Amino acid sequence: MLPFIVTVFLLFLSSPPPVTAVSSRCAAAAAKTFKKCASLPTQDASIAWTFHRHNATLDIAFFGSFISPSGWVGWGINPAAAEMAGTRALIAYPDPNSGQLLLLPYVLDSAVKLQKTPLLSRPLDIHLLSSSATVHGGRKATVHGGAAIEIRASVKLSHNKTKLMHFVWNRGLYVQGHSPTIHPTGASDLSSAVTVDVLSGNAPRVHNRRDFSTLKTAHGFVNAVSWGILLPVGSVTARYARHIRSLGPTWFYVHAGIQLSGIALGSIGFGIGLRLGELSPGRAPGMHLKLGVAVFSLGILQTTAVFFRPERTNRFRKYWKSYHHFVGYACTVLGVVNVLQGFDLIGEEGPSPPSYYGLLVYCLCLSTLGGVCVALEVNSWVVFWRSAKEDKLSSTSSS
């Protein structure tokens, strides 16, 4: 019952919040040119758009504002997910030489997000029909802090990918040459991404990045504890505790309890991962997803195998035991590998102190467990050789 309640609660957290009330600029633009408009969750930005079904063309206007006279404002489309990496953007800023407003195309790849390479303009690989940028206030309007800007674009979409659009926007303080510098990293600045249903006639609903991050954190924590810690502890318990005669059958119940808890918790984490996939359609985590499916499948097989365990006197008991050991160790090893793969994916998205400390704590737990395993393994071999030596001496003395 508890896992079900936790799952429902986490899914509730992921439910998309409604878009806020439309701004006056958005409403005015929609009344004149566009069919729909909505205010975006951050930076007092808004969008207005018209989707032409007959030719799958999206006409859109983004309304934002500058935060400095030498700053930049950008808006773009991410074909895969509502996040910065992978966004095809149009960024407007005053020309450093003439002061005239420029609008150039940029591709925000992972290297740019990690600040490994500067952001340089390059052609977009989406079918951009037209684009323009205008500073509000008349022909003589200049860029200043708080100046309102409108970025318009017309995009030709694929007919099979026309319902959900991932929009990303942001703004920065200054531009170096023609390379926009990093934007502020406040909570609102890091949440400037939404997924909008452009076909809906009602007010669209968006997937807030903050809720997405909450789910992603829950997914990582739950899976690190279940597949990455509980299952290895359960395997270690089965391998070393069963040889302690004073425990009797207690070791088996401890082992089964730990493993079942790990599988139950891991199932919740797996479900959260599937939900994350639904919230970011088109994004393919690749090996992380494949390993996750493999680990979950092995975990379910391992759990159901308990109900088919033969009696000790059954001749098939040794085959079942070999199968149980193989599947158990495979599930444990792949689970640890996939947890580390998950941390690696988080690292690719940019530096994050919580994820760094999370990885540090997990590696500390894993290394501690590894040290315990080494000590127990050495002890078991010492006991084995000592017992073998004593048996040999006793047999020699008796003869």
Summary of the structure (lengths in Angstrom):
residues: 399
radius of gyration: 28.7
end to end distance: 63.2
largest distance: 111.9
contacts: 1214
relative contact order: 0.11
helix: 49%
strand: 21%
